[in-house]
Amino acid sequence: MAQRILNYEDWREEGVRRFGLDVMDWRFVCPVCGHVASIQEWTDVGIRSGAATKCIGLWIGAQREAVGGEGPGPCNYTGDDMPARDTVLVTMPNGSGHYLFDFEPKAAVNGGEE
């Protein structure tokens, strides 16, 4: 999947449409290993901010390396030290931008392809 650019309001609307109003239920895909985690899962392991920028494997034990690793995740990917790929650039009202993991595909959420 190629990188997308969304303003914050459009990104938030997409999250609500896919997962509902409770942000803790929103699910994101690691762009390297494909592991899916919800905001609730990141919160449960103590992550309070920056959740959808690092694979949860950093906190729960990576099953594979992000660089050169193979097989299922989670992995040790962090958007801090590797170029963003398969991410969404969310532009904030103040003009700043944040690279976030993309949402879990709608097909996996409710049986429909998006």
Secondary structure, DSSP 8 states (H G I E B T S, - for coil): ---EEEEHHHHHHHHHHHH-S-GGG-EEE-TTT--EEEHHHHHHTT--S-GGGB-THHHH--SB-TTT--SS--B--BTTTS---SEEEEE-TTS-EEEEEEE--HHHHHS---
